[in-house]
Each structure stands twice: as C-alpha cells, then as structure tokens.
Amino acid sequence: MINNKFVAYKGCIGRREYFLNSVYIAMINSFLGLPLSFWMVTHSQTMFDLFNFKNILTNAPIFASFFYGFSCLIAAAIGFGLVARRLSDILGVETNARIYVFAGIMTLIPYLWILNTNPLTALLLIINVIFALIILFTPGKVTGELPPDELKRFNWGAFWGTWIWGLFNKVYITLWALPLYFTPAGFCASLVCGIKGNEWAYEKSKPEDIEEFHKGQRNQAIVWNILAGFLILILPALLFFLIIAFMVTSAIKNPDSLNQFINKTESVIEMIIDEEFDEYKLDVNENRFYIDPQEWVDKSFDERYNLLKGAATFAALKKQKTIKDYNGSKTTEMGITKIYSSYNGELLGEFNMDAGEIKDFKSAVKTMMKAIKFNTNPELPPPLPQE
C-alpha cells in the first residue's frame, strides 16, 4: 500500500515523496537549530570547535541545546518511518521487524557521530550516507509498477523563481518561501518549490491540454535559467571586469589616482583600527592590538576573524612606510598579530599555525582550523557603580 504521509510507519513510499519529506525535515531542523547555530558561531574559539558537537551541546545555553535536541528527536522519529517505508518499497514486502531494525540503525548513526566524533563513527557515517543514497535512487518494486505521473516533474522555473514564479502563476502558497531566504532553510524552500511546482500550477490553472501546460512551464524555466545564470555567473564577472577596467583607465589618465586610492584605503583601514582598538604596538616580532573585552565578547566569530585580518593588514601597511627594505605582507603579519584585552592584557585572539603539523591535505585542513584561536570568555571589568 502506498503511504506518502509525512509521519507514518506502515506502507511504501516512492523516491520522490521520500526526498520531498526529507527536505521538509531539513527545514524543520534548520529552524529549531537556529539558536544553537548562532551560539556555535559566536562562541567558537577555533574553527575546529565548530565540529565538536559534544562540547558545543555541553556548553551551550539550555534553551539552544533543548531546541536542537527537540529537532533531532523530530528528525529521528519521522526519518525512521521514511526509511522503513522506502525499504518496504524497494524490497516489495510489508514493513517487518528486520526493516525496522535496519531503519533504526540508519536513523541513529548520524547522532552517534555528533555525540562522539572519532574515526569509527566517521566511517559509520560515510557508510550510512552511501546506503542513504542507494535507497534514494533505487526504484521501488511497488511504486515502480505505477504509471508515470506527467505532473511530477521538476520545475526549474519554480526552483529559481520561487515566490516570484508563484505570483506569475497565481500559486500564492510559494510566498512562504520569501522569509525562509533569511534563514539556512532558503535552499530547501527552493527545492520544495521545484518539486511541487507543476502540481501547484496545474491545480490553479487546470488546463485542458497537459502538453500545453508543460510547454508553458518549459518556456518559463528557460527564462529563469537564463536569468539565474546571468545573476550567478555573468553579472559578478562583468562587474569585476568593469571595476578593473575603470581602475586601469583612471590610472592611465591620472597617474596619481592609484596612489590616491591606496592612500584613501589606508586611511579607511586606519580609521577602523582606531575605532575598534584602544591602542596598538607594532614590532618586528609581534603586533599587539588592545580592545575592550566587553566589545570583544559581543562580536561574532566572523567579526573577530575580520578584526584579526584587518589588524594584520594595518600592520603590514604601517611597516611598509616605516621599515626600510620591508618585504612582508598581510600573510606574514597574520602569524605575529595578536589581540589583547585592554583591561588586563589577557590574550583574546591570534592566528597560530604550526606548519610542521602539515603532512597531507587532511592534516592541512585540520591545522588551518585549529590555527584561529579566540578567547570567548575573557575576564570583564566590574560594572560601574550606579549613581
């Protein structure tokens, strides 16, 4: 018996509906996991910490861990039923104890890796992903006997256009995708629109000739594919070349314009440094930048990293003007640039990469991730007495 419900544990489910329901689960997880994701980014001391889920769950606020745990329970409960029904379809049998056991193992392995990341759980996760792809692409013995549904084709116009395509086709249900693009679930919203687009549009228009309907949707898809390709590939490249051409032309017409641009850039960087840091001391062996620890705590991971890079760039520019025969750059200054607390001199941020640990690609990535070290819980000055 075919059972395409979102939550069910009996029957069979086809590949399309299995994938669609999996996307719905991903959207739910994205929403409920937002508090934990925000905490991860703002409180990670190194990039490697972003993958230490056990430590993250232990130290995160209770409400963030609760919502993430709740999303995991939902995903496990619904995903278990999806896998069981998909296996029943592939094997052509009713759901039984062996299918439930296998579905339970596949559902739990990702959470074993999250709670205890090690080579064994990583290997199990890879095997699990391979099995997940197999059951996704393997035709079912039950649903494979059904005649093909002409409406269940992927609609590229709906995928790229989402709510704009929906307004044009009077499919107003796609408007729910608009706010989702401000969250990690934006891509999932596009997938749902692409998968369900033909069904939604057909239900609204109810044309007499389905071939004419598909022809109209194909024409719309061509327009949206061209527009998407222009926005994603051509437009950024065109803007880049226009900017380069403008700079070269300006430099030829006015030889001093390049120096003026460099001086303005240096002035902007210096203004930012003066605004963000209380003071700085540049030396051959170390660049020390001091910041209010309270301001440091309030910044996100990206803001701290950009601040560290900006400080290294500023140090390189300053040394080029003050040190004779200086041949360094932002890259060389990055390793000796450190951010300290202006309250007690506590180290808050640095980029310290040990090149000796790099032996292959995997070790290089791991070393790079550990190189960025941020102190997210520095000692703060006591609050000022109230008047």
FITIKOL-742979 format. One record per residue (C-alpha): residue number from 1; residue in one letter; y, x, z. Coordinates in nm, 3 decimals. Layout:
{NUM,a,{Y,X,Z}},
...
***
This chain:
{1,m,{0.000,0.000,0.000}},
{2,i,{0.343,0.135,-0.097}},
{3,n,{0.578,0.166,0.201}},
{4,n,{0.923,0.310,0.124}},
{5,k,{1.085,0.220,0.456}},
{6,f,{1.294,0.483,0.632}},
{7,v,{1.086,0.455,0.951}},
{8,a,{0.716,0.380,0.903}},
{9,y,{0.378,0.542,0.973}},
{10,k,{0.141,0.343,0.752}},
{11,g,{0.105,0.322,0.377}},
{12,c,{0.213,0.557,0.098}},
{13,i,{0.549,0.685,-0.020}},
{14,g,{0.637,0.836,-0.357}},
{15,r,{0.810,1.165,-0.423}},
{16,r,{1.150,1.016,-0.499}},
{17,e,{1.172,0.799,-0.188}},
{18,y,{1.025,1.081,0.024}},
{19,f,{1.300,1.317,-0.088}},
{20,l,{1.569,1.049,-0.050}},
{21,n,{1.466,0.971,0.308}},
{22,s,{1.458,1.344,0.385}},
{23,v,{1.819,1.367,0.267}},
{24,y,{1.909,1.079,0.500}},
{25,i,{1.752,1.272,0.789}},
{26,a,{1.956,1.580,0.697}},
{27,m,{2.273,1.371,0.703}},
{28,i,{2.193,1.237,1.049}},
{29,n,{2.122,1.589,1.177}},
{30,s,{2.449,1.716,1.031}},
{31,f,{2.649,1.454,1.223}},
{32,l,{2.469,1.481,1.555}},
{33,g,{2.461,1.860,1.534}},
{34,l,{2.836,1.899,1.474}},
{35,p,{2.925,1.970,1.842}},
{36,l,{2.661,2.244,1.866}},
{37,s,{2.758,2.392,1.528}},
{38,f,{3.121,2.411,1.637}},
{39,w,{3.024,2.575,1.965}},
{40,m,{2.799,2.825,1.784}},
{41,v,{3.079,2.943,1.556}},
{42,t,{3.341,2.967,1.830}},
{43,h,{3.123,3.138,2.094}},
{44,s,{2.902,3.379,1.900}},
{45,q,{2.969,3.743,1.981}},
{46,t,{2.783,3.874,1.674}},
{47,m,{2.662,3.714,1.353}},
{48,f,{2.305,3.775,1.471}},
{49,d,{2.372,3.539,1.764}},
{50,l,{2.408,3.252,1.518}},
{51,f,{2.030,3.267,1.463}},
{52,n,{1.932,3.294,1.830}},
{53,f,{1.887,2.921,1.878}},
{54,k,{1.710,2.951,2.212}},
{55,n,{2.004,3.139,2.363}},
{56,i,{2.250,2.900,2.199}},
{57,l,{2.081,2.592,2.344}},
{58,t,{2.070,2.755,2.688}},
{59,n,{2.440,2.845,2.699}},
{60,a,{2.593,2.559,2.502}},
{61,p,{2.762,2.265,2.677}},
{62,i,{2.522,1.993,2.786}},
{63,f,{2.665,1.730,2.552}},
{64,a,{2.631,1.961,2.248}},
{65,s,{2.271,2.050,2.333}},
{66,f,{2.194,1.684,2.403}},
{67,f,{2.318,1.562,2.064}},
{68,y,{2.131,1.843,1.888}},
{69,g,{1.812,1.770,2.083}},
{70,f,{1.853,1.400,2.007}},
{71,s,{1.891,1.475,1.635}},
{72,c,{1.574,1.689,1.649}},
{73,l,{1.380,1.402,1.810}},
{74,i,{1.501,1.162,1.541}},
{75,a,{1.411,1.407,1.264}},
{76,a,{1.067,1.472,1.414}},
{77,a,{0.989,1.104,1.467}},
{78,i,{1.097,0.993,1.121}},
{79,g,{0.980,1.309,0.942}},
{80,f,{0.631,1.273,1.091}},
{81,g,{0.595,0.931,0.929}},
{82,l,{0.733,1.056,0.597}},
{83,v,{0.487,1.346,0.578}},
{84,a,{0.193,1.125,0.679}},
{85,r,{0.274,0.864,0.413}},
{86,r,{0.329,1.132,0.149}},
{87,l,{-0.010,1.291,0.224}},
{88,s,{-0.174,0.950,0.204}},
{89,d,{-0.023,0.904,-0.141}},
{90,i,{-0.138,1.249,-0.261}},
{91,l,{-0.492,1.209,-0.124}},
{92,g,{-0.518,0.844,-0.224}},
{93,v,{-0.651,0.736,0.118}},
{94,e,{-0.521,0.536,0.409}},
{95,t,{-0.343,0.725,0.686}},
{96,n,{-0.603,0.859,0.928}},
{97,a,{-0.634,1.095,1.224}},
{98,r,{-0.659,1.412,1.011}},
{99,i,{-0.348,1.322,0.816}},
{100,y,{-0.158,1.251,1.138}},
{101,v,{-0.263,1.589,1.285}},
{102,f,{-0.154,1.780,0.975}},
{103,a,{0.173,1.585,0.958}},
{104,g,{0.237,1.658,1.326}},
{105,i,{0.183,2.033,1.275}},
{106,m,{0.419,2.042,0.976}},
{107,t,{0.682,1.850,1.170}},
{108,l,{0.671,2.073,1.480}},
{109,i,{0.657,2.421,1.321}},
{110,p,{1.034,2.436,1.243}},
{111,y,{1.112,2.365,1.609}},
{112,l,{0.872,2.639,1.723}},
{113,w,{1.076,2.882,1.513}},
{114,i,{1.402,2.752,1.659}},
{115,l,{1.283,2.788,2.019}},
{116,n,{1.115,3.126,1.974}},
{117,t,{1.225,3.325,1.669}},
{118,n,{0.973,3.603,1.607}},
{119,p,{0.769,3.735,1.311}},
{120,l,{0.480,3.495,1.379}},
{121,t,{0.693,3.181,1.391}},
{122,a,{0.890,3.307,1.089}},
{123,l,{0.562,3.344,0.893}},
{124,l,{0.453,2.995,1.000}},
{125,l,{0.792,2.861,0.890}},
{126,i,{0.755,3.019,0.544}},
{127,i,{0.405,2.872,0.508}},
{128,n,{0.541,2.537,0.624}},
{129,v,{0.817,2.545,0.362}},
{130,i,{0.559,2.620,0.091}},
{131,f,{0.348,2.322,0.199}},
{132,a,{0.660,2.104,0.212}},
{133,l,{0.741,2.193,-0.148}},
{134,i,{0.382,2.126,-0.251}},
{135,i,{0.376,1.775,-0.106}},
{136,l,{0.719,1.707,-0.255}},
{137,f,{0.624,1.797,-0.614}},
{138,t,{0.257,1.690,-0.617}},
{139,p,{0.216,1.350,-0.790}},
{140,g,{0.055,1.083,-0.576}},
{141,k,{-0.270,0.913,-0.663}},
{142,v,{-0.129,0.577,-0.553}},
{143,t,{0.232,0.588,-0.673}},
{144,g,{0.124,0.786,-0.981}},
{145,e,{-0.055,0.476,-1.107}},
{146,l,{0.265,0.273,-1.106}},
{147,p,{0.455,0.227,-1.434}},
{148,p,{0.771,0.440,-1.456}},
{149,d,{1.089,0.269,-1.342}},
{150,e,{1.363,0.321,-1.601}},
{151,l,{1.634,0.285,-1.335}},
{152,k,{1.503,0.562,-1.113}},
{153,r,{1.662,0.848,-1.299}},
{154,f,{1.902,1.100,-1.153}},
{155,n,{2.262,1.005,-1.234}},
{156,w,{2.471,1.320,-1.279}},
{157,g,{2.789,1.119,-1.314}},
{158,a,{2.734,0.967,-0.970}},
{159,f,{2.638,1.310,-0.829}},
{160,w,{2.962,1.479,-0.940}},
{161,g,{3.192,1.178,-0.920}},
{162,t,{3.052,1.005,-0.607}},
{163,w,{3.321,0.762,-0.488}},
{164,i,{3.542,0.804,-0.798}},
{165,w,{3.242,0.724,-1.018}},
{166,g,{3.174,0.433,-0.781}},
{167,l,{3.522,0.288,-0.825}},
{168,f,{3.490,0.311,-1.205}},
{169,n,{3.150,0.133,-1.194}},
{170,k,{3.255,-0.111,-0.916}},
{171,v,{2.995,0.044,-0.684}},
{172,y,{3.213,0.043,-0.373}},
{173,i,{2.927,0.148,-0.143}},
{174,t,{2.996,0.504,-0.261}},
{175,l,{3.326,0.505,-0.067}},
{176,w,{3.128,0.606,0.243}},
{177,a,{3.083,0.948,0.077}},
{178,l,{3.457,1.023,0.094}},
{179,p,{3.479,1.103,0.469}},
{180,l,{3.147,1.289,0.453}},
{181,y,{3.307,1.565,0.245}},
{182,f,{3.493,1.673,0.556}},
{183,t,{3.156,1.744,0.724}},
{184,p,{2.847,1.955,0.640}},
{185,a,{2.684,1.637,0.507}},
{186,g,{2.902,1.633,0.194}},
{187,f,{2.634,1.776,-0.037}},
{188,c,{2.380,1.528,0.099}},
{189,a,{2.619,1.246,0.009}},
{190,s,{2.633,1.372,-0.350}},
{191,l,{2.253,1.384,-0.365}},
{192,v,{2.223,1.025,-0.241}},
{193,c,{2.476,0.906,-0.499}},
{194,g,{2.290,1.091,-0.775}},
{195,i,{1.953,0.948,-0.675}},
{196,k,{2.068,0.589,-0.615}},
{197,g,{2.350,0.575,-0.870}},
{198,n,{2.161,0.399,-1.151}},
{199,e,{2.023,0.132,-0.918}},
{200,w,{2.365,0.060,-0.768}},
{201,a,{2.542,0.048,-1.106}},
{202,y,{2.272,-0.170,-1.266}},
{203,e,{2.282,-0.416,-0.976}},
{204,k,{2.658,-0.454,-1.014}},
{205,s,{2.677,-0.481,-1.394}},
{206,k,{2.336,-0.644,-1.464}},
{207,p,{2.343,-0.563,-1.837}},
{208,e,{2.105,-0.736,-2.077}},
{209,d,{2.008,-0.415,-2.257}},
{210,i,{1.891,-0.137,-2.025}},
{211,e,{1.913,0.119,-2.306}},
{212,e,{2.283,0.043,-2.349}},
{213,f,{2.322,0.081,-1.974}},
{214,h,{2.162,0.427,-1.979}},
{215,k,{2.372,0.525,-2.280}},
{216,g,{2.689,0.434,-2.093}},
{217,q,{2.579,0.629,-1.786}},
{218,r,{2.487,0.931,-2.000}},
{219,n,{2.834,0.928,-2.157}},
{220,q,{2.989,0.920,-1.811}},
{221,a,{2.760,1.204,-1.699}},
{222,i,{2.875,1.420,-1.993}},
{223,v,{3.237,1.372,-1.891}},
{224,w,{3.165,1.451,-1.526}},
{225,n,{2.951,1.756,-1.611}},
{226,i,{3.231,1.899,-1.826}},
{227,l,{3.488,1.825,-1.556}},
{228,a,{3.270,1.978,-1.283}},
{229,g,{3.205,2.288,-1.493}},
{230,f,{3.578,2.324,-1.555}},
{231,l,{3.668,2.287,-1.187}},
{232,i,{3.388,2.510,-1.057}},
{233,l,{3.370,2.787,-1.318}},
{234,i,{3.651,2.786,-1.572}},
{235,l,{3.954,2.688,-1.362}},
{236,p,{3.916,2.960,-1.092}},
{237,a,{3.857,3.228,-1.359}},
{238,l,{4.155,3.104,-1.561}},
{239,l,{4.382,3.108,-1.256}},
{240,f,{4.263,3.459,-1.168}},
{241,f,{4.341,3.596,-1.516}},
{242,l,{4.679,3.418,-1.522}},
{243,i,{4.773,3.578,-1.190}},
{244,i,{4.663,3.922,-1.312}},
{245,a,{4.850,3.876,-1.640}},
{246,f,{5.164,3.768,-1.455}},
{247,m,{5.148,4.070,-1.224}},
{248,v,{5.091,4.314,-1.514}},
{249,t,{5.372,4.161,-1.719}},
{250,s,{5.609,4.172,-1.425}},
{251,a,{5.516,4.535,-1.355}},
{252,i,{5.586,4.632,-1.719}},
{253,k,{5.922,4.453,-1.731}},
{254,n,{6.026,4.568,-1.386}},
{255,p,{5.853,4.890,-1.271}},
{256,d,{5.986,4.839,-0.920}},
{257,s,{5.839,4.489,-0.890}},
{258,l,{5.494,4.620,-0.793}},
{259,n,{5.644,4.832,-0.515}},
{260,q,{5.848,4.532,-0.404}},
{261,f,{5.535,4.318,-0.396}},
{262,i,{5.349,4.583,-0.192}},
{263,n,{5.641,4.611,0.049}},
{264,k,{5.655,4.234,0.091}},
{265,t,{5.280,4.223,0.152}},
{266,e,{5.311,4.495,0.415}},
{267,s,{5.600,4.307,0.577}},
{268,v,{5.392,3.988,0.596}},
{269,i,{5.095,4.174,0.747}},
{270,e,{5.323,4.346,0.998}},
{271,m,{5.481,4.014,1.093}},
{272,i,{5.136,3.861,1.153}},
{273,i,{5.028,4.160,1.364}},
{274,d,{5.347,4.143,1.573}},
{275,e,{5.292,3.769,1.623}},
{276,e,{4.924,3.786,1.716}},
{277,f,{4.915,4.105,1.925}},
{278,d,{5.122,4.204,2.227}},
{279,e,{5.116,4.573,2.130}},
{280,y,{4.914,4.827,1.935}},
{281,k,{4.846,5.201,1.940}},
{282,l,{4.724,5.380,1.627}},
{283,d,{4.539,5.708,1.650}},
{284,v,{4.315,5.922,1.432}},
{285,n,{4.008,5.832,1.637}},
{286,e,{4.086,5.475,1.744}},
{287,n,{4.323,5.189,1.668}},
{288,r,{4.387,4.983,1.982}},
{289,f,{4.529,4.632,1.948}},
{290,y,{4.608,4.426,2.259}},
{291,i,{4.601,4.046,2.270}},
{292,d,{4.641,3.775,2.534}},
{293,p,{4.280,3.695,2.641}},
{294,q,{4.360,3.323,2.661}},
{295,e,{4.467,3.321,2.296}},
{296,w,{4.150,3.514,2.209}},
{297,v,{3.925,3.258,2.380}},
{298,d,{4.088,2.972,2.188}},
{299,k,{4.015,3.128,1.847}},
{300,s,{3.708,3.057,1.633}},
{301,f,{3.461,3.319,1.510}},
{302,d,{3.626,3.332,1.167}},
{303,e,{3.972,3.364,1.319}},
{304,r,{3.862,3.656,1.536}},
{305,y,{3.694,3.828,1.241}},
{306,n,{4.001,3.780,1.020}},
{307,l,{4.218,3.916,1.301}},
{308,l,{3.999,4.226,1.325}},
{309,k,{4.012,4.280,0.947}},
{310,g,{4.388,4.227,0.945}},
{311,a,{4.431,4.486,1.220}},
{312,a,{4.224,4.739,1.021}},
{313,t,{4.430,4.671,0.706}},
{314,f,{4.753,4.713,0.901}},
{315,a,{4.630,5.043,1.050}},
{316,a,{4.542,5.176,0.702}},
{317,l,{4.886,5.084,0.563}},
{318,k,{5.067,5.242,0.857}},
{319,k,{4.868,5.566,0.836}},
{320,q,{4.930,5.595,0.463}},
{321,k,{5.303,5.613,0.538}},
{322,t,{5.290,5.836,0.846}},
{323,i,{4.996,6.075,0.793}},
{324,k,{5.014,6.336,0.522}},
{325,d,{4.717,6.354,0.282}},
{326,y,{4.567,6.040,0.436}},
{327,n,{4.270,5.921,0.226}},
{328,g,{4.137,5.639,0.440}},
{329,s,{4.127,5.263,0.375}},
{330,k,{4.064,4.932,0.549}},
{331,t,{3.692,5.005,0.534}},
{332,t,{3.720,5.339,0.714}},
{333,e,{3.967,5.198,0.969}},
{334,m,{3.741,4.899,1.041}},
{335,g,{3.497,5.114,1.237}},
{336,i,{3.765,5.256,1.469}},
{337,t,{3.974,4.941,1.511}},
{338,k,{3.922,4.761,1.844}},
{339,i,{4.087,4.466,2.012}},
{340,y,{4.153,4.477,2.385}},
{341,s,{4.277,4.234,2.647}},
{342,s,{4.645,4.281,2.729}},
{343,y,{4.566,4.154,3.079}},
{344,n,{4.317,4.417,3.200}},
{345,g,{4.230,4.632,2.897}},
{346,e,{3.887,4.469,2.855}},
{347,l,{3.724,4.521,2.514}},
{348,l,{3.728,4.195,2.319}},
{349,g,{3.629,4.277,1.963}},
{350,e,{3.502,4.560,1.744}},
{351,f,{3.303,4.636,1.430}},
{352,n,{3.043,4.897,1.523}},
{353,m,{2.773,4.952,1.260}},
{354,d,{2.511,5.222,1.305}},
{355,a,{2.429,5.347,0.955}},
{356,g,{2.120,5.524,1.092}},
{357,e,{1.952,5.187,1.151}},
{358,i,{1.966,5.101,0.780}},
{359,k,{1.630,5.175,0.619}},
{360,d,{1.584,4.884,0.380}},
{361,f,{1.753,4.561,0.275}},
{362,k,{1.626,4.365,0.576}},
{363,s,{1.746,4.625,0.827}},
{364,a,{2.080,4.649,0.644}},
{365,v,{2.139,4.274,0.680}},
{366,k,{2.034,4.281,1.047}},
{367,t,{2.257,4.582,1.120}},
{368,m,{2.552,4.416,0.948}},
{369,m,{2.505,4.100,1.151}},
{370,k,{2.496,4.292,1.479}},
{371,a,{2.798,4.507,1.387}},
{372,i,{3.055,4.238,1.467}},
{373,k,{3.079,4.218,1.845}},
{374,f,{3.308,3.971,2.017}},
{375,n,{3.354,3.912,2.388}},
{376,t,{3.394,3.536,2.411}},
{377,n,{3.413,3.518,2.793}},
{378,p,{3.677,3.772,2.899}},
{379,e,{3.846,3.772,3.236}},
{380,l,{4.153,3.550,3.222}},
{381,p,{4.473,3.593,3.423}},
{382,p,{4.516,3.350,3.715}},
{383,p,{4.715,3.036,3.633}},
{384,l,{5.084,3.049,3.711}},
{385,p,{5.183,2.872,4.033}},
{386,q,{5.326,2.528,3.980}},
{387,e,{5.689,2.480,4.068}},
***
